[in-house]
């Protein structure tokens, strides 16, 4: 599971979240953060502003989907994530390697890099 810090960085870098049942998220209570799983009553009771304040914690499969939707090829193994974009040699001309304590965090770092590259182009 991604930690709060990396989840915040992804949100700040522009990762969009369309809330779905079962998604993990952080929400703030006073000066600390709690984590929870999105349930049906959360969707019914929460306003758009409240949901906008939550921090989405994408799973490994969701991270990979976000990268593949952007045209990247992704390989995820043990504590590493490798990405390559065949149509963007100026951004990613060879396989980029991201290492972390687990494959989910490695994929999170890879997606963060992609989002930052997209922001740099804009």
Backbone as CSV, one residue per row, in Angstrom:
resi,resn,N_x,N_y,N_z,CA_x,CA_y,CA_z,C_x,C_y,C_z
1,UNK,0.846,-1.185,0.000,0.000,0.000,0.000,0.887,1.242,0.000
2,UNK,0.500,2.216,-0.793,1.235,3.476,-0.827,1.074,4.207,0.499
3,UNK,2.114,4.925,0.888,2.006,5.718,2.108,1.356,7.067,1.799
4,UNK,1.039,7.781,2.837,0.354,9.065,2.686,1.197,10.052,1.884
5,UNK,2.489,10.097,2.132,3.345,11.058,1.439,3.330,10.888,-0.067
6,UNK,3.516,9.669,-0.534,3.518,9.419,-1.979,2.121,9.618,-2.565
7,UNK,1.094,9.239,-1.812,-0.285,9.453,-2.279,-0.568,10.940,-2.464
8,UNK,-0.093,11.780,-1.533,-0.270,13.229,-1.648,0.468,13.771,-2.866
9,UNK,1.690,13.282,-3.085,2.470,13.743,-4.234,1.750,13.424,-5.544
10,UNK,1.159,12.240,-5.622,0.421,11.865,-6.834,-0.779,12.787,-7.041
11,UNK,-1.496,13.074,-5.969,-2.649,13.978,-6.081,-2.189,15.368,-6.522
12,UNK,-1.126,15.872,-5.881,-0.615,17.201,-6.218,-0.096,17.266,-7.653
13,UNK,0.376,16.139,-8.173,0.884,16.093,-9.550,-0.242,15.950,-10.575
14,UNK,-1.490,15.814,-10.097,-2.621,15.800,-11.013,-3.293,14.464,-11.238
15,UNK,-2.974,13.459,-10.422,-3.641,12.167,-10.587,-5.127,12.326,-10.275
16,UNK,-5.947,12.030,-11.256,-7.399,12.141,-11.086,-7.942,10.905,-10.380
17,UNK,-8.965,11.106,-9.583,-9.595,9.997,-8.867,-11.084,10.034,-9.116
18,UNK,-11.591,8.953,-9.674,-13.028,8.763,-9.803,-13.397,7.727,-8.749
19,UNK,-13.921,8.169,-7.605,-14.155,7.258,-6.476,-14.998,6.044,-6.852
20,UNK,-14.519,4.889,-6.428,-15.226,3.628,-6.652,-15.250,2.843,-5.350
21,UNK,-16.292,2.081,-5.168,-16.399,1.270,-3.959,-15.144,0.420,-3.786
22,UNK,-14.638,0.392,-2.567,-13.465,-0.408,-2.261,-12.149,0.340,-2.372
23,UNK,-12.159,1.558,-2.921,-10.927,2.344,-3.002,-10.459,2.713,-1.600
24,UNK,-9.166,2.682,-1.408,-8.568,3.105,-0.149,-8.276,4.593,-0.235
25,UNK,-8.509,5.314,0.864,-8.253,6.746,0.869,-7.884,7.204,2.274
26,UNK,-7.220,8.360,2.338,-6.922,9.021,3.604,-7.842,10.218,3.744
27,UNK,-8.222,10.520,4.971,-8.976,11.741,5.260,-8.418,12.324,6.549
28,UNK,-8.517,13.638,6.654,-7.918,14.323,7.793,-8.916,14.473,8.933
29,UNK,-8.424,14.172,10.135,-9.192,14.363,11.361,-8.305,15.200,12.289
30,UNK,-8.673,16.460,12.429,-7.830,17.346,13.226,-6.474,17.517,12.561
31,UNK,-5.429,17.159,13.308,-4.078,17.323,12.763,-3.443,16.010,12.310
32,UNK,-4.224,14.953,12.224,-3.675,13.682,11.741,-4.576,13.091,10.652
33,UNK,-4.045,12.076,9.981,-4.751,11.448,8.866,-5.177,10.042,9.245
34,UNK,-6.374,9.674,8.824,-6.911,8.327,9.006,-7.073,7.701,7.625
35,UNK,-7.026,6.385,7.558,-7.287,5.726,6.282,-8.558,4.916,6.387
36,UNK,-9.215,4.746,5.249,-10.487,4.042,5.211,-10.680,3.461,3.812
37,UNK,-11.667,2.620,3.693,-12.054,2.038,2.411,-13.385,2.654,2.022
38,UNK,-13.478,3.120,0.787,-14.685,3.790,0.323,-15.856,2.814,0.284
39,UNK,-16.901,3.160,1.018,-18.112,2.343,1.080,-19.265,3.117,0.445
40,UNK,-20.360,2.422,0.216,-21.507,3.043,-0.441,-22.029,4.246,0.342
41,UNK,-22.044,4.154,1.671,-22.554,5.278,2.466,-21.640,6.501,2.352
42,UNK,-20.326,6.294,2.121,-19.418,7.429,1.921,-19.801,8.201,0.674
43,UNK,-20.091,7.480,-0.399,-20.434,8.120,-1.665,-21.757,8.866,-1.548
44,UNK,-22.713,8.288,-0.838,-24.033,8.919,-0.705,-23.986,10.146,0.203
45,UNK,-23.200,10.081,1.277,-23.214,11.133,2.288,-22.207,12.249,2.040
46,UNK,-21.108,11.959,1.366,-20.052,12.947,1.188,-20.368,13.909,0.051
47,UNK,-20.007,15.153,0.263,-20.149,16.144,-0.807,-18.920,16.079,-1.702
48,UNK,-19.005,16.740,-2.842,-17.860,16.766,-3.753,-16.655,17.426,-3.087
49,UNK,-16.903,18.441,-2.250,-15.795,19.122,-1.574,-15.103,18.183,-0.594
50,UNK,-15.875,17.410,0.145,-15.276,16.475,1.095,-14.444,15.439,0.351
51,UNK,-14.981,14.886,-0.716,-14.239,13.893,-1.498,-12.993,14.522,-2.101
52,UNK,-13.060,15.769,-2.525,-11.900,16.453,-3.093,-10.784,16.603,-2.074
53,UNK,-11.123,16.649,-0.794,-10.120,16.785,0.260,-9.481,15.447,0.632
54,UNK,-10.099,14.350,0.241,-9.537,13.039,0.548,-8.342,12.753,-0.349
55,UNK,-7.459,11.895,0.125,-6.279,11.493,-0.642,-6.463,10.044,-1.082
56,UNK,-6.576,9.834,-2.376,-6.742,8.507,-2.962,-5.445,7.716,-2.829
57,UNK,-5.549,6.429,-2.477,-4.398,5.537,-2.368,-4.573,4.432,-3.410
58,UNK,-4.026,4.643,-4.607,-4.236,3.644,-5.658,-3.518,2.327,-5.367
59,UNK,-4.178,1.242,-5.778,-3.572,-0.093,-5.686,-2.597,-0.268,-6.850
60,UNK,-1.804,-1.320,-6.802,-0.841,-1.593,-7.862,-1.530,-1.675,-9.225
61,UNK,-2.634,-2.404,-9.311,-3.308,-2.537,-10.605,-3.802,-1.188,-11.121
62,UNK,-4.241,-0.318,-10.215,-4.714,0.998,-10.633,-3.550,1.871,-11.115
63,UNK,-2.409,1.773,-10.440,-1.228,2.523,-10.862,-0.804,2.114,-12.267
64,UNK,-0.770,0.820,-12.495,-0.368,0.310,-13.812,-1.352,0.767,-14.888
65,UNK,-2.638,0.712,-14.593,-3.648,1.175,-15.558,-3.432,2.644,-15.915
66,UNK,-3.173,3.492,-14.912,-2.942,4.921,-15.185,-1.741,5.111,-16.108
67,UNK,-0.694,4.306,-15.928,0.483,4.428,-16.794,0.190,3.909,-18.197
68,UNK,-0.477,2.770,-18.284,-0.787,2.195,-19.599,-1.749,3.086,-20.392
69,UNK,-2.676,3.732,-19.714,-3.592,4.649,-20.404,-2.849,5.819,-21.036
70,UNK,-1.669,6.118,-20.517,-0.844,7.195,-21.062,0.122,6.683,-22.133
71,UNK,-0.016,5.407,-22.500,0.785,4.841,-23.573,2.078,4.172,-23.141
72,UNK,2.309,4.075,-21.848,3.546,3.459,-21.361,3.410,1.944,-21.285
73,UNK,4.509,1.270,-21.564,4.606,-0.156,-21.286,5.162,-0.274,-19.879
74,UNK,4.616,-1.212,-19.119,4.963,-1.314,-17.700,5.322,-2.752,-17.350
75,UNK,6.417,-2.895,-16.625,6.807,-4.172,-16.031,6.980,-3.927,-14.540
76,UNK,6.301,-4.703,-13.721,6.385,-4.553,-12.272,6.888,-5.855,-11.667
77,UNK,7.991,-5.758,-10.920,8.591,-6.952,-10.320,9.135,-6.627,-8.935
78,UNK,8.876,-7.471,-7.997,9.393,-7.411,-6.612,9.443,-5.983,-6.070
79,UNK,10.586,-5.339,-6.168,10.746,-3.992,-5.625,11.050,-2.971,-6.718
80,UNK,10.656,-3.292,-7.948,10.985,-2.416,-9.072,9.819,-2.262,-10.040
81,UNK,9.852,-1.137,-10.738,8.898,-0.882,-11.814,9.687,-0.310,-12.974
82,UNK,9.463,-0.858,-14.162,10.132,-0.417,-15.376,9.079,0.126,-16.327
83,UNK,9.355,1.304,-16.896,8.412,1.904,-17.843,9.143,2.326,-19.108
84,UNK,8.419,2.316,-20.211,8.952,2.719,-21.505,7.794,3.242,-22.338
85,UNK,8.029,4.315,-23.072,7.001,4.843,-23.961,7.527,4.803,-25.392
86,UNK,7.003,3.885,-26.206,7.536,3.719,-27.564,7.321,4.915,-28.480
87,UNK,6.363,5.773,-28.168,6.060,6.909,-29.040,6.588,8.242,-28.513
88,UNK,7.334,8.213,-27.418,7.876,9.453,-26.851,9.372,9.283,-26.558
89,UNK,10.184,9.091,-27.590,11.608,8.875,-27.361,12.307,10.085,-26.734
90,UNK,11.740,11.275,-26.890,12.333,12.468,-26.291,12.106,12.523,-24.780
91,UNK,11.096,11.820,-24.283,10.803,11.791,-22.843,11.331,10.519,-22.204
92,UNK,11.116,9.410,-22.855,11.442,8.105,-22.270,12.045,7.203,-23.357
93,UNK,13.313,7.469,-23.770,13.892,6.740,-24.896,14.306,5.299,-24.591
94,UNK,14.363,4.930,-23.345,14.711,3.573,-22.937,13.929,3.237,-21.678
95,UNK,14.023,2.022,-21.230,13.300,1.602,-20.027,13.807,2.383,-18.823
96,UNK,12.902,3.044,-18.130,13.227,3.752,-16.889,12.994,2.787,-15.733
97,UNK,13.885,2.793,-14.761,13.797,1.877,-13.630,13.516,2.666,-12.353
98,UNK,12.512,2.222,-11.602,12.156,2.836,-10.335,12.218,1.769,-9.248
99,UNK,12.998,2.019,-8.216,13.158,1.075,-7.114,12.518,1.624,-5.859
100,UNK,11.948,0.745,-5.056,11.354,1.128,-3.775,11.302,-0.108,-2.894
101,UNK,10.767,0.040,-1.692,10.714,-1.091,-0.766,9.749,-2.181,-1.201
102,UNK,8.840,-1.847,-2.146,7.931,-2.856,-2.697,7.481,-2.408,-4.080
103,UNK,6.861,-3.316,-4.799,6.492,-3.011,-6.186,5.407,-1.947,-6.300
104,UNK,4.529,-1.837,-5.303,3.493,-0.796,-5.352,4.118,0.584,-5.250
105,UNK,5.038,0.762,-4.305,5.691,2.065,-4.178,6.556,2.373,-5.398
106,UNK,7.195,1.357,-5.965,7.984,1.563,-7.181,7.080,2.041,-8.318
107,UNK,5.913,1.430,-8.460,4.956,1.855,-9.484,4.434,3.262,-9.183
108,UNK,4.218,3.583,-7.915,3.796,4.929,-7.538,4.834,5.966,-7.915
109,UNK,6.111,5.652,-7.682,7.194,6.569,-8.062,7.256,6.732,-9.578
110,UNK,7.039,5.639,-10.308,7.042,5.709,-11.770,5.903,6.597,-12.277
111,UNK,4.710,6.412,-11.731,3.577,7.239,-12.154,3.807,8.699,-11.784
112,UNK,4.378,8.950,-10.620,4.685,10.328,-10.233,5.640,10.949,-11.244
113,UNK,6.661,10.215,-11.665,7.601,10.712,-12.664,6.868,11.052,-13.958
114,UNK,5.968,10.182,-14.387,5.201,10.418,-15.620,4.375,11.695,-15.493
115,UNK,3.669,11.843,-14.387,2.838,13.035,-14.180,3.690,14.303,-14.179
116,UNK,4.868,14.228,-13.571,5.765,15.387,-13.551,6.266,15.717,-14.949
117,UNK,6.526,14.686,-15.770,6.950,14.918,-17.153,5.822,15.592,-17.950
118,UNK,4.597,15.163,-17.693,3.445,15.772,-18.377,3.294,17.238,-17.981
119,UNK,3.508,17.559,-16.698,3.405,18.940,-16.240,4.500,19.798,-16.853
120,UNK,5.681,19.238,-17.017,6.803,19.984,-17.588,6.537,20.356,-19.035
121,UNK,5.792,19.512,-19.748,5.462,19.782,-21.156,4.407,20.866,-21.275
122,UNK,3.459,20.900,-20.316,2.358,21.882,-20.364,2.807,23.275,-20.100
